């Protein structure tokens, strides 16, 4: 089941909801909708055209998604949302040259993330689970995470703070900073420095 997002989507992660047809709207109006979905534990994000991405953990049992273009509601963001065996799936195919898309997502605090982006800064905060993904460019700003992580940017800095993790964070070209981190997580860089402050290995 796929739904085109105009600006905002609300996905139930805890119960089946019968979708209600949205009223007709002007091209720049936002769209709020509830999507029937099984109990979800994973979000798959595939930004083929890139964009800035912010994911925040919440105590609510919902996945909320808001998409804007250059800070404004967009009439056709080229975004689809669906659910399947892999969990909730968000995809964007709008060409990067058309405009800068910004994705703001809230997920339950215990949730798995699988991210792929053609480019753009990624910020993740307050999530516990298996978190993996890559972005072709842009920094990774990670805070208050727990579980397992495998994240990489091809070009950009990586900052990991206040987290308990196993796994790795990596940049091909940029600096890596680990601060107030514990667990077995490792940071690496192909061309930049790796800085550790108050890191406890276990």
ZAZAVO-472254 format. One record per residue: residue number from 1; x, y, z of N, C-alpha, C in turn. Coordinates in steps of 0.05 Angstrom, whole numbers, plus 32768, in hexadecimal, padded with zeros to 4 digits. Layout:
# ZAZAVO-472254
nr;nu;nv;nw;cau;cav;caw;cu;cv;cw
NUM;X;Y;Z;X;Y;Z;X;Y;Z
...
# end
This chain:
# ZAZAVO-472254
nr;nu;nv;nw;cau;cav;caw;cu;cv;cw
1;8011;7FE8;8000;8000;8000;8000;8012;8018;8000
2;800E;8029;7FEC;801F;8041;7FEA;800D;805A;7FEB
3;8018;806E;7FF8;800A;8087;7FFA;801D;809D;7FF3
4;8015;80AF;7FE2;8027;80C6;7FDB;8024;80DB;7FF0
5;803C;80E4;7FFB;803B;80F8;800F;803E;8113;8002
6;802C;8126;800A;802F;8141;8002;8041;8150;8015
7;803C;814E;802F;804D;815C;8042;8051;814C;805B
8;803B;8142;8067;803D;8135;8081;802F;811B;8081
9;803B;8105;808C;802D;80EC;808E;802F;80E2;80AA
10;8019;80D5;80B3;8018;80CA;80CE;8013;80AC;80CB
11;8024;809B;80D5;8022;807F;80D1;801E;8071;80EB
12;8009;8061;80EE;8004;8052;8106;8017;803B;8108
13;8026;8039;811E;8039;8023;8121;802F;800F;8136
14;8017;8012;8140;800D;8001;8155;7FF2;7FF4;8150
15;7FE3;7FFE;813C;7FC9;7FF3;8138;7FC1;7FF6;811B
16;7FAE;7FE5;8112;7FA4;7FE8;80F7;7F90;7FFF;80F6
17;7F93;8010;80E2;7F81;8027;80DF;7F75;8026;80C3
18;7F5B;802B;80C1;7F4F;802C;80A7;7F54;8047;809A
19;7F62;8048;8083;7F68;8062;8077;7F4E;8071;806F
20;7F4E;808A;8072;7F38;809B;806A;7F41;80AC;8053
21;7F32;80AD;803E;7F3A;80BC;8026;7F3E;80D9;802E
22;7F54;80E4;8025;7F5A;8100;802B;7F4A;8113;8019
23;7F41;8129;8024;7F32;813C;8013;7F44;8148;7FFE
24;7F38;8152;7FE8;7F49;815F;7FD4;7F55;8178;7FE0
25;7F6E;817D;7FD8;7F7D;8194;7FE4;7F8C;81A3;7FCE
26;7F93;81BB;7FD4;7FA3;81CB;7FC2;7FBF;81BF;7FC1
27;7FCF;81C4;7FAB;7FE9;81B8;7FA8;7FFC;81BD;7FBF
28;7FF8;81D3;7FCE;800B;81D9;7FE3;8000;81D2;7FFF
29;7FE9;81C5;8000;7FDE;81BE;801A;7FED;81A6;8025
30;7FED;81A4;8040;7FFA;818D;804C;7FE5;8176;804E
31;7FF0;815E;804F;7FDF;8146;8051;7FE5;8137;806A
32;7FD1;8132;807B;7FD3;8122;8093;7FC2;8109;808E
33;7FCF;80F2;8092;7FC0;80D9;808D;7FC9;80C3;80A0
34;7FB7;80B0;80A5;7FBD;8099;80B5;7FBE;8081;80A2
35;7FD3;8071;80A3;7FD7;805B;8091;7FD4;8041;80A0
36;7FC3;802E;8096;7FC1;8014;80A3;7FDB;8005;80A0
37;7FE6;7FFC;80B7;8000;7FEF;80B6;8002;7FDA;80CD
38;8011;7FC5;80C9;8015;7FB2;80DF;8026;7FBE;80F4
39;8028;7FB0;810B;8039;7FBA;8120;8055;7FBC;8115
40;8060;7FD4;8114;8079;7FD9;8106;8090;7FDC;811A
41;80A7;7FD2;8113;80BF;7FD5;8123;80D6;7FE1;8113
42;80D2;7FE7;80FA;80E8;7FEF;80E9;80DE;8004;80D4
43;80F0;8018;80D0;80EB;802C;80BB;8101;802A;80A6
44;80F9;8027;808D;810D;8027;8077;8109;8041;8068
45;811F;8051;8066;811F;806A;8058;8132;8069;8040
46;8127;806F;8028;8137;806E;8010;8133;8089;8002
47;8147;809B;8006;8145;80B6;7FFA;8157;80B6;7FE1
48;814C;80AE;7FCB;815B;80AC;7FB2;8163;80C8;7FA7
49;8154;80DC;7FAF;815B;80F7;7FA7;8169;8107;7FBE
50;816D;80FA;7FD5;817A;8107;7FEB;8167;8119;7FFA
51;8173;8129;800D;8164;813B;801D;816E;813A;803A
52;8167;814D;804A;816F;814D;8066;815B;813B;8075
53;8165;812C;8089;8155;8118;8096;8159;811A;80B4
54;8143;811E;80C3;8144;811E;80E0;8131;8109;80EB
55;813C;80F7;80FC;812C;80E2;8107;812E;80E4;8126
56;8118;80E5;8134;8118;80E8;8151;8106;80D3;815D
57;8110;80C7;8173;8101;80B3;8181;80EC;80C0;8193
58;80D5;80B3;8195;80BF;80BD;81A5;80B2;80A7;81B5
59;80A4;80AE;81CB;8096;809A;81DB;807C;8091;81CE
60;8073;80A0;81BA;805A;8099;81AC;805F;8080;819B
61;804A;8070;8196;804B;8059;8185;8043;805F;8169
62;804E;8075;815F;8047;807E;8144;8060;8086;8135
63;805E;8085;811A;8073;8090;8109;8067;80A9;80FC
64;8073;80C0;8101;806A;80D9;80F5;807F;80E2;80E1
65;8075;80EA;80C9;8088;80F2;80B4;807E;810D;80A9
66;8090;8120;80A8;808A;813A;809C;809F;8140;8087
67;8096;8148;806F;80A8;814D;8059;80A3;816A;8050
68;80B8;817A;804D;80B6;8195;8043;80CB;8199;802D
69;80C7;81AD;801D;80DA;81B3;8007;80E3;81D0;800B
70;80FD;81D3;8010;8108;81EE;8014;80F9;81FD;802A
71;80F1;81EE;803F;80E3;81FA;8056;80C5;81FF;8052
72;80BA;81F7;803B;809E;81FC;8036;8090;81E1;8030
73;8076;81E0;8033;8067;81C9;802B;806A;81C5;800D
74;806C;81AC;8005;806F;81A6;7FE8;8057;8198;7FDE
75;804E;81A0;7FC6;8037;8194;7FBA;803C;8178;7FB1
76;8053;8172;7FA6;805B;8158;7F9D;8078;8152;7FA4
77;807B;8146;7FBB;8096;8141;7FC5;80A3;8128;7FB8
78;8094;8119;7FA8;809E;8100;7F9D;80A5;80EC;7FB2
79;8094;80EA;7FC6;8099;80D8;7FDD;8083;80C4;7FDF
80;808A;80AB;7FE3;8076;8096;7FE7;807B;8088;8002
81;8066;807E;800D;8066;8072;8028;8057;8058;8026
82;8063;8042;8030;8055;8028;8030;805D;8017;8047
83;8051;8000;804A;8059;7FED;805F;805A;7FD1;8053
84;806D;7FC1;805D;8071;7FA7;8053;8080;7F96;8067
85;808B;7F80;805D;8099;7F6D;806F;80B1;7F7A;807C
86;80BD;7F8E;806F;80D5;7F9C;807A;80CE;7FB2;808D
87;80B4;7FB8;8091;80AC;7FCE;80A2;80A0;7FE5;8092
88;80A0;7FFC;809D;8096;8014;8090;80AC;801E;807D
89;80A4;8024;8064;80B7;802C;804F;80B1;8048;8045
90;80C5;8059;8046;80C2;8074;803C;80D6;8078;8025
91;80CC;8080;800E;80DE;8084;7FF7;80D9;809F;7FEA
92;80EF;80AB;7FE1;80EE;80C5;7FD3;80FD;80C3;7FB9
93;80F1;80CC;7FA3;80FD;80CA;7F89;80FF;80E5;7F7B
94;80F7;80FA;7F88;80F7;8115;7F7B;8114;811D;7F75
95;811A;8126;7F5C;8135;812F;7F55;813F;8144;7F68
96;8159;8141;7F71;8164;8154;7F84;8165;8170;7F79
97;8167;8173;7F5E;8169;818E;7F53;8150;819E;7F56
98;8139;8191;7F5A;8120;819F;7F5C;811D;81AE;7F76
99;8127;81A4;7F8B;8125;81B2;7FA5;8130;81A1;7FBB
100;8136;81AE;7FD1;8141;81A0;7FE9;812B;8196;7FFA
101;8129;817B;7FFD;8114;8170;800E;811F;816C;802B
102;810D;8170;803E;8114;816D;805A;8100;8159;8066
103;810B;8144;8072;80FB;812F;807E;80FE;8130;809D
104;80E7;8134;80AA;80E7;8133;80C8;80D5;811C;80D0
105;80E2;8109;80DF;80D4;80F0;80E5;80D6;80EA;8103
106;80C0;80E2;810F;80BF;80D8;812A;80B8;80BB;8129
107;80C7;80AB;8138;80C2;808E;813A;80C0;8086;8158
108;80B3;806F;815E;80B5;8065;817A;80D2;8062;8182
109;80D8;8067;819C;80F4;8068;81A5;8102;804D;81A1
110;80F3;8036;81A0;80FE;801C;819B;80F6;8015;817E
111;8109;801A;816C;8103;8017;814F;811C;8012;8140
112;811B;8002;812A;8131;7FFE;8119;8130;8011;8101
113;8147;801A;80F8;8149;802C;80E1;815B;8022;80CC
114;8153;8025;80B3;8164;801D;809C;8163;8034;8088
115;8179;8042;8085;8179;805B;8076;818B;805A;805E
116;8182;8065;8048;8192;8069;8030;818C;8084;8024
117;81A0;8094;801F;819C;80AF;8015;81B1;80B7;8000
118;81A8;80C4;7FEB;81BA;80CE;7FD6;81CB;80E5;7FE0
119;81C4;80F1;7FF7;81D3;8107;8002;81C2;8119;8014
120;81CF;8123;8028;81C1;8135;803B;81C7;812E;8057
121;81C6;8142;8069;81CC;813E;8085;81B8;812B;8092
122;81C1;811A;80A4;81B0;8108;80B3;81B4;810C;80D1
123;819D;8110;80DF;819D;8113;80FC;818B;80FF;8108
124;8195;80EF;811B;8185;80DB;8129;8188;80DE;8147
125;8172;80DE;8156;8174;80E3;8172;815F;80D2;8181
126;8167;80C6;8197;8154;80B9;81A9;8148;809F;819F
127;8157;808F;8190;814C;8076;8185;815D;805F;818F
128;814F;8049;8197;815D;8030;819F;8155;801A;818B
129;8169;800D;817F;8163;7FF8;816C;817B;7FF3;815A
130;8176;7FE6;8143;818A;7FE2;812F;8188;7FF8;811B
131;819E;8008;8119;819D;8020;8109;81B4;801E;80F4
132;81AC;801D;80DB;81C1;801A;80C6;81BA;802B;80AE
133;81CE;8031;809E;81C9;8040;8086;81E1;804F;807B
134;81DD;805C;8064;81F2;806C;8057;81E6;8085;804B
135;81F7;809A;8049;81F0;80B1;8039;8208;80B8;8029
136;8203;80C1;8010;8219;80C6;7FFE;8229;80DF;8006
137;821C;80F1;8014;8229;8109;801E;8219;8115;8034
138;8226;8125;8045;8217;8132;805C;8220;8126;8076
139;821E;8136;808B;8227;812D;80A5;8213;811A;80B3
140;821D;810B;80C6;820C;80FA;80D7;820E;8105;80F4
141;81F7;810D;80FE;81F5;8118;811A;81E4;8105;812A
142;81F1;80F6;813C;81E4;80E0;814A;81E5;80E5;8168
143;81CE;80E2;8176;81CD;80E8;8193;81B9;80D7;81A1
144;81C0;80CD;81B8;81AF;80BE;81CA;81A4;80A5;81BB
145;81B6;8095;81B0;81AF;807D;81A3;81B8;8065;81B3
146;81AA;804E;81B0;81B3;8035;81BC;81AC;801E;81AA
147;81BB;8008;81AC;81B7;7FF1;819B;81CF;7FEC;8189
148;81CA;7FE8;816F;81DF;7FE2;815C;81DE;7FF7;8146
149;81F5;8000;813E;81F6;8015;8129;820A;800D;8113
150;8203;8013;80FA;8215;8010;80E3;820E;8026;80CF
151;821A;803D;80D3;8214;8055;80C3;822D;8060;80B6
152;8229;806A;809D;8240;8074;808E;8238;808C;807D
153;8249;80A0;807B;8246;80B5;8067;825F;80B5;8056
154;825B;80B9;803C;8272;80BA;802A;8282;80D4;802D
155;8274;80E9;8034;8281;8103;8037;8272;8114;804C
156;827F;8118;8063;8273;8127;8078;827D;811E;8093
157;8279;812F;80A8;8281;8128;80C3;826C;8116;80D1
158;8276;8107;80E4;8265;80F6;80F4;8268;80FE;8112
159;8252;8103;811F;8252;8109;813C;8240;80F6;814A
160;824A;80E7;815E;823A;80D5;816E;823D;80DC;818B
161;8226;80E2;8198;8227;80EC;81B4;8213;80DC;81C5
162;821A;80DA;81DF;8207;80D0;81F4;81F9;80B6;81EB
163;8208;80A2;81E4;81FD;808A;81D9;820A;8071;81E4
164;81FC;805B;81E4;8206;8041;81EB;8201;802E;81D4
165;8216;8027;81C5;8213;8019;81AC;8229;8004;81A7
166;8222;7FF1;8196;8236;7FE1;8188;8235;7FE7;816A
167;824A;7FDF;815C;824A;7FE4;813F;825E;7FF9;8137
168;8258;8009;8123;826B;801D;8118;825D;8034;810B
169;826C;804B;810B;8264;8062;80FB;827D;8069;80EB
170;8279;8072;80D2;8290;8075;80C0;828B;808C;80AC
171;82A0;809B;80A6;829F;80AE;8090;82B7;80A9;807E
172;82B3;80AC;8064;82C9;80A9;8051;82DA;80C2;8052
173;82CD;80D9;8053;82DB;80F3;8054;82CF;8106;8068
174;82DB;8107;8080;82D0;8119;8095;82DB;8111;80B0
175;82D1;811E;80C4;82DA;811A;80E0;82C5;8109;80EF
176;82CE;80F9;8101;82BC;80E9;8112;82C1;80F2;812F
177;82AB;80F8;813D;82AD;80FF;815A;829B;80ED;816A
178;82A6;80DF;817D;8297;80CF;8190;8299;80DC;81AB
179;8282;80E2;81B8;8283;80F1;81D1;826E;80E6;81E4
180;8276;80DF;81FC;8264;80D4;8210;8256;80BB;8205
181;8267;80A9;81FB;825D;8090;81EE;8268;8078;81FD
182;8258;8063;81FF;8261;804A;820A;8257;8033;81F9
183;8263;801B;81FE;825D;8004;81ED;8275;7FFE;81DC
184;8271;7FED;81C7;8287;7FE5;81B6;8287;7FF4;819B
185;8277;8009;8198;8276;8017;817F;8291;8023;8178
186;8298;8023;815E;82B1;802E;8154;82AB;8044;813F
187;82BC;8058;813F;82BB;806D;812B;82D3;806C;8119
188;82D0;8071;80FF;82E6;8070;80ED;82E2;8084;80D7
189;82F9;808D;80CB;82F8;80A1;80B5;830E;809A;80A1
190;8307;809C;8088;831A;8096;8073;832F;80AC;8070
191;8328;80C6;8076;833A;80DC;8072;833B;80F0;8088
192;832B;80EC;809D;832A;8100;80B3;8332;80F5;80CE
193;8330;8106;80E2;8337;80FE;80FD;831F;80EF;810A
194;8326;80DE;811E;8313;80D2;812F;8318;80DC;814B
195;8305;80EA;8157;8309;80F6;8171;82F6;80E9;8185
196;8301;80E0;819C;82F1;80D3;81B0;82F3;80E3;81CA
197;82DC;80E9;81D6;82DA;80F7;81F0;82C8;80E7;8202
198;82D3;80DF;8219;82C3;80D0;822D;82B5;80B8;8220
199;82C5;80A7;8214;82BB;808E;8207;82C3;8077;8219
200;82B0;8065;821F;82B5;804E;822F;82AF;8035;821F
201;82C4;8024;821B;82C1;800C;820B;82B7;7FF5;821D
202;82A6;7FE4;8211;829D;7FCC;821F;829C;7FB4;820D
# end
